[in-house]
Amino acid sequence: MIPRVKFALALVSLTVLLSINVVGANRMSKIPMRGGCYRLSAEVSEFRLQDEAVVLRCDSLESFLRRQGFSQSEGAMSFRRVDDAGREEPIPAEESVRVKEQQRQRRLWFLPAQAADSGTYSCVFRNASYCCASTITLRVYKTRQPGSLDAISYPKFALPGQNMKLSCHHINEFNITGRLKWYKEATPIAFSMNRTRYRRETNTSFTIRNVGSTDEGFYTCQLQVLFNNTEYTVTRVTKLSVTAPEPRPTLPSATPSHSPVLETVRPKIVDPVNGTFFQSTLGSSLLIMCKASSGNQSADSTEVTWFINGQTVQEYSLSGHALLGDKKVTVEKGVNYVELGLVFLELFEEDTRAEIKCVAQNHRGREEVVVHVRLEDSTFTWFIVAAAGTVCFLTVVCVILYQLLKTKRKTDYILARQNSTF
């Protein structure tokens, strides 16, 4: 009897494992495979300056591996360079001394970075039975190259009179030596003892009190970091934009005037509308577009961007699973439009609880639209999985009952023959 019970328990365990494998295989089947590796979506691109220490990390890949249950000791991360034809090649041997690959920390360091390092790199996690990869693009600018500050800067927006906190972004990887320095354009910022104008909050951040239009511009934090007993420079730039308050409506004059009146036009978000819900499934990608009209004004005069929980997309998505898409300018019936996408490379549970806001603004005014993301109804999918599991379970139960009843009938038959013999 006991061996049959063990056999039944083994069947139940096998059924549960098969159900789990079916669900896992269904999710992995959505990820394309090439060259024996699952290929995730691209990471957020990095924009850095030449002759500085630069570190690349594949956040979305690491996040995916954690959700799959892989620890750092269960495999190795390697980096390769991707050429224009999409082929992955080893980093040239002559650069191996300067470009260091840290297997344990899953990082690729450029000490220092050069303009020739610009390009696309693949990061590949591999162990004895599993392979998963993604790509990340690096663009290295020369320090005095025109437009380099715009390219490497993190955008920040403030209203007049607001207190604005500025931080030195993405420096947790470095061993900082000494206190970092802050600059407004090229002028060092002096932090007064009485904290009247600029207030240093931490070693890596400060607050501008009562922001005004003169505070617009580029704020640079510069620091020295140590790697293998060698010091390198690291620079981060924030571009602060101060938006004017919306103009008050002017009352029409009692005396008719024949002089032309210039219409005050502020941007208008035409899509999406306030309160829109976008549906998707956990782990899938999602693109949300914001389209704003600038009237007959130049589209370049209108700034469109996305905020998540009051933060820029870069600040919210430190793991790299969300990023801004390309900006698109169109003209329809003489009206200029600006479009900007928000891309979720992989939707997380926390994204469904976030306040997602599209902001369009110019010197005439500002408009905001708040949207949300919610999960698609997966009842039908789980119904199929549950039905399959139920069928397997009932099959196992039927086998167990059949074996038990068969044993009982066989025992009764043998006893009856013994009684008749006597």
C-alpha positions in Angstrom: 0.0 0.0 0.0 2.8 2.4 1.0 4.6 2.1 -2.3 1.4 3.0 -4.2 1.0 6.1 -2.0 4.6 7.1 -2.8 3.9 6.6 -6.4 0.8 8.8 -6.2 2.7 11.5 -4.4 5.4 11.4 -7.1 2.8 11.8 -9.8 1.3 14.8 -8.0 4.7 16.4 -7.7 5.4 15.8 -11.3 2.1 17.4 -12.3 2.9 20.5 -10.3 6.4 20.8 -11.8 5.0 20.4 -15.3 2.4 23.1 -14.7 5.1 25.5 -13.5 7.3 24.7 -16.5 4.4 25.3 -18.9 3.8 28.8 -17.4 7.6 29.6 -17.4 8.0 28.4 -21.0 5.0 30.4 -22.1 6.7 33.6 -20.7 10.1 32.9 -22.2 8.5 32.0 -25.5 7.7 35.8 -25.9 11.5 36.6 -25.8 13.3 36.2 -29.2 16.3 33.8 -29.3 19.3 34.2 -31.5 22.6 32.3 -31.4 21.4 30.2 -28.5 20.7 33.2 -26.3 17.4 34.9 -25.3 17.6 38.5 -26.5 16.1 41.2 -24.4 15.3 44.8 -25.5 18.1 47.3 -25.7 19.2 49.1 -22.5 19.1 52.9 -22.0 21.9 54.5 -23.9 24.8 56.2 -22.1 26.2 59.6 -23.1 29.5 60.6 -21.6 32.6 62.8 -22.0 36.0 61.7 -23.3 39.0 61.2 -21.0 36.7 60.4 -18.1 36.0 57.1 -16.2 32.9 55.5 -17.7 31.1 52.4 -16.5 28.5 50.4 -18.5 25.9 48.2 -16.7 23.0 46.4 -18.2 20.3 47.2 -15.6 17.3 45.7 -17.4 19.2 42.4 -18.0 20.2 42.2 -14.3 16.6 43.0 -13.2 15.4 40.2 -15.5 17.9 37.7 -14.1 16.9 38.5 -10.5 13.2 37.9 -11.4 14.3 34.5 -12.9 16.0 33.6 -9.6 19.7 33.8 -10.8 22.3 35.0 -8.3 25.6 36.6 -9.2 27.4 33.4 -8.4 25.3 31.3 -10.8 26.8 32.6 -14.0 29.2 35.0 -15.7 28.6 38.3 -17.5 30.7 39.0 -20.6 30.8 42.0 -22.9 31.5 42.1 -26.6 31.4 44.9 -29.2 28.7 44.9 -31.9 29.8 46.1 -35.4 27.6 47.9 -38.0 26.5 44.5 -39.4 25.3 43.3 -36.0 28.1 40.9 -35.5 29.5 40.5 -31.9 33.3 40.7 -31.7 35.7 40.5 -28.7 37.1 43.9 -27.5 40.4 44.4 -29.3 43.4 43.1 -27.4 45.2 46.4 -27.6 42.4 48.0 -25.7 42.0 45.3 -23.0 44.4 47.1 -20.6 42.3 50.3 -20.7 38.9 48.6 -21.0 38.3 46.4 -18.0 35.6 43.8 -17.7 34.6 43.1 -14.1 33.0 39.7 -14.1 32.0 39.6 -10.5 30.3 43.1 -10.6 28.9 42.6 -14.1 30.3 45.9 -15.3 32.4 47.2 -18.3 34.8 50.0 -17.4 36.5 52.5 -19.7 39.5 54.0 -17.9 39.4 56.5 -19.5 36.9 56.6 -22.3 37.8 57.7 -25.8 35.7 58.9 -28.7 36.5 55.7 -30.5 34.7 53.8 -27.8 31.4 55.0 -29.1 29.2 52.2 -30.3 27.0 49.3 -29.3 28.0 46.6 -26.8 26.4 43.3 -26.0 26.2 42.1 -22.4 25.7 38.3 -22.2 24.9 36.3 -19.1 25.7 32.6 -19.4 25.9 29.5 -17.3 26.0 25.8 -18.0 22.4 25.6 -19.2 21.1 29.2 -19.8 22.0 32.3 -21.9 20.5 35.7 -21.9 21.7 38.9 -23.5 20.9 42.6 -24.2 22.7 45.5 -25.9 23.7 49.0 -24.7 24.8 52.0 -26.8 27.6 54.3 -25.6 28.3 57.7 -27.1 31.5 59.5 -26.0 31.8 63.2 -26.8 34.9 65.4 -26.9 34.8 67.9 -24.1 34.7 71.0 -26.3 32.4 69.4 -29.0 29.4 71.6 -29.8 26.2 70.3 -28.4 28.0 67.9 -26.0 26.4 69.5 -22.9 22.9 69.1 -24.3 23.6 65.5 -25.2 24.9 64.4 -21.8 22.6 66.5 -19.6 19.7 65.3 -17.5 16.7 67.6 -18.0 15.1 69.4 -15.0 12.1 71.7 -15.0 11.0 74.3 -12.3 8.5 77.0 -11.8 9.5 80.5 -10.7 9.6 80.7 -6.9 10.0 77.0 -6.5 12.8 75.4 -4.5 14.6 73.0 -6.8 17.0 70.1 -5.7 19.7 69.1 -8.1 21.6 65.9 -7.8 24.8 64.3 -9.3 23.3 61.4 -11.2 24.6 57.8 -11.5 27.8 57.9 -9.5 27.1 55.1 -7.1 29.6 52.8 -8.9 32.5 55.0 -8.1 34.9 55.3 -5.1 34.7 59.1 -4.7 37.8 60.9 -3.3 37.1 64.2 -1.7 34.1 66.5 -2.1 32.7 67.0 -5.6 32.5 70.5 -7.1 29.5 72.2 -8.6 29.5 74.8 -11.5 26.9 77.0 -13.1 28.0 77.0 -16.7 31.7 77.5 -16.1 31.5 79.4 -12.8 32.0 77.6 -9.5 29.0 77.7 -7.2 29.7 79.2 -3.8 27.7 77.7 -1.0 27.2 80.4 1.6 27.4 79.6 5.3 24.0 81.1 6.0 22.4 79.1 3.2 20.5 82.0 1.8 20.6 81.1 -1.9 22.2 77.7 -2.5 21.8 75.1 0.2 24.0 72.0 0.1 21.8 69.0 1.0 24.3 66.2 0.8 27.7 65.6 -0.6 26.1 64.9 -4.0 23.1 67.4 -4.1 22.1 70.9 -3.4 18.9 73.1 -3.5 18.3 76.4 -5.3 15.9 78.5 -3.2 13.3 80.7 -4.9 14.2 79.7 -8.5 14.1 82.5 -11.1 14.6 82.8 -14.8 18.3 83.7 -14.2 18.8 80.2 -12.8 18.2 78.5 -16.1 21.2 76.8 -17.6 23.7 73.9 -17.2 24.8 72.8 -13.8 27.8 70.6 -13.7 29.0 68.4 -10.8 32.6 67.2 -11.2 34.4 64.7 -9.0 37.5 62.6 -8.8 37.2 58.8 -8.4 39.7 56.1 -7.6 40.1 52.9 -9.5 43.1 50.6 -8.9 45.0 53.4 -7.2 44.5 55.7 -10.2 42.4 58.9 -10.1 39.9 59.7 -12.9 37.5 62.5 -13.5 33.7 62.0 -13.7 31.3 64.7 -14.9 27.5 64.9 -14.7 25.4 67.7 -16.1 21.8 68.9 -15.4 20.0 71.3 -17.6 17.6 73.4 -15.6 14.6 75.1 -17.4 12.4 77.6 -15.6 9.0 77.9 -17.1 7.0 81.1 -16.9 3.6 81.0 -15.2 0.5 81.0 -17.4 -0.5 84.5 -18.6 -3.6 85.9 -17.1 -6.4 86.5 -19.5 -6.8 90.1 -20.6 -10.3 91.7 -20.6 -11.4 93.2 -23.9 -11.2 96.9 -24.2 -14.5 98.9 -24.1 -13.2 101.0 -27.0 -13.0 99.1 -30.3 -9.5 98.9 -31.7 -8.6 98.2 -35.3 -5.0 97.4 -34.5 -4.0 93.8 -34.9 -4.0 91.7 -31.7 -1.4 89.0 -31.2 -3.1 85.8 -29.9 -1.4 84.2 -26.9 -1.0 80.6 -27.8 0.1 78.0 -25.3 0.7 74.3 -26.2 -2.2 72.0 -26.3 -1.9 68.2 -25.8 -4.2 66.6 -28.3 -3.4 63.0 -27.5 -3.7 61.3 -25.0 -6.6 62.8 -23.0 -6.4 63.3 -19.3 -7.2 60.1 -17.4 -6.4 57.6 -20.2 -5.6 54.1 -19.3 -3.1 52.0 -21.3 -3.3 48.3 -21.0 -0.4 45.8 -21.1 0.8 42.6 -19.4 3.6 42.2 -16.9 7.0 41.8 -18.4 5.9 43.1 -21.9 6.9 46.3 -23.6 4.6 49.3 -24.0 4.9 52.5 -26.0 2.9 55.6 -25.0 2.8 58.6 -27.4 2.2 62.2 -26.4 1.2 64.6 -29.1 1.1 68.4 -28.5 0.1 71.3 -30.7 2.1 74.5 -30.8 -0.3 76.3 -33.1 1.3 78.4 -35.8 4.4 78.8 -33.7 7.6 76.9 -34.5 7.5 73.4 -33.1 11.1 74.0 -31.7 9.6 76.5 -29.3 7.5 73.8 -27.6 9.1 71.4 -25.1 7.4 68.0 -24.6 8.6 65.6 -22.0 7.3 62.8 -19.6 7.4 62.6 -15.8 6.7 59.5 -13.7 5.7 60.2 -10.0 7.1 63.7 -10.4 10.5 62.5 -11.5 12.2 62.5 -14.9 12.2 59.2 -16.7 15.9 58.9 -16.1 15.4 59.4 -12.3 12.5 57.1 -12.1 13.9 54.3 -14.2 17.4 53.8 -12.6 17.0 50.1 -13.7 16.7 51.2 -17.3 13.3 49.6 -18.0 11.8 52.9 -19.1 13.1 55.6 -21.5 12.1 58.4 -23.7 11.6 57.7 -27.4 12.6 59.9 -30.4 11.0 63.3 -30.8 9.0 63.8 -33.9 7.8 67.0 -35.5 4.9 67.1 -37.9 2.7 69.7 -39.7 -1.0 69.1 -40.3 -3.2 71.7 -42.0 -0.8 74.5 -41.1 -0.6 73.5 -37.4 2.7 72.3 -35.9 2.8 69.2 -33.7 5.4 67.7 -31.4 5.3 64.0 -30.6 7.3 62.2 -27.9 7.1 58.5 -26.9 7.5 56.9 -23.5 8.8 53.4 -23.8 8.5 50.7 -21.1 11.0 48.0 -22.2 9.5 45.7 -19.6 6.4 46.5 -17.5 6.8 46.2 -13.7 4.1 46.0 -11.1 5.2 49.4 -9.7 4.5 51.0 -13.0 0.8 50.3 -12.7 0.7 52.4 -9.5 2.7 55.3 -10.9 1.4 58.7 -12.0 2.5 59.1 -15.6 2.4 62.7 -16.8 3.1 64.3 -20.2 4.1 68.0 -20.0 4.1 70.4 -22.9 5.4 73.9 -22.4 6.7 77.0 -24.1 7.2 80.7 -23.1 3.4 81.1 -23.5 2.3 78.5 -21.0 2.2 74.9 -19.9 -0.3 72.0 -20.1 -0.2 68.6 -18.4 -2.0 65.3 -19.0 -2.0 62.4 -16.5 -2.3 58.8 -17.7 -2.1 55.4 -16.1 -1.1 51.9 -17.0 -3.1 48.9 -15.9 -2.7 45.2 -16.5 -4.7 43.4 -19.2 -7.3 40.8 -18.0 -5.3 37.6 -18.0 -8.3 35.6 -16.7 -8.6 33.6 -19.9 -4.9 32.7 -19.9 -5.0 31.5 -16.4 -8.2 29.7 -17.0 -6.4 27.6 -19.7 -3.5 26.9 -17.4 -5.9 26.0 -14.5 -7.9 23.8 -16.8 -4.8 21.9 -17.9 -3.7 21.6 -14.3 -7.1 20.4 -13.2 -7.2 17.7 -15.9 -3.7 16.5 -14.9 -4.7 16.4 -11.2 -8.0 14.5 -11.9 -6.1 12.0 -14.0 -3.7 11.4 -11.1 -6.6 11.0 -8.7 -8.4 8.5 -11.1 -5.2 6.5 -11.3 -4.8 6.4 -7.5 -8.5 5.4 -7.0 -8.2 2.7 -9.7 -5.2 1.2 -8.1 -6.8 1.2 -4.6 -10.1 -0.3 -5.8 -8.3 -2.9 -7.9 -6.2 -4.0 -4.9 -9.4 -4.3 -2.7 -11.3 -6.4 -5.2 -8.4 -8.7 -5.7 -8.1 -9.3 -1.9 -11.8 -10.1 -1.6 -11.6 -12.6 -4.4 -8.7 -14.5 -2.8 -10.5 -14.8 0.6 -13.6 -16.2 -1.1 -11.6 -19.0 -2.7 -10.0 -19.9 0.6 -13.5 -20.2 2.3 -14.9 -22.4 -0.4 -11.9 -24.7 -0.3 -12.5 -25.4 3.4 
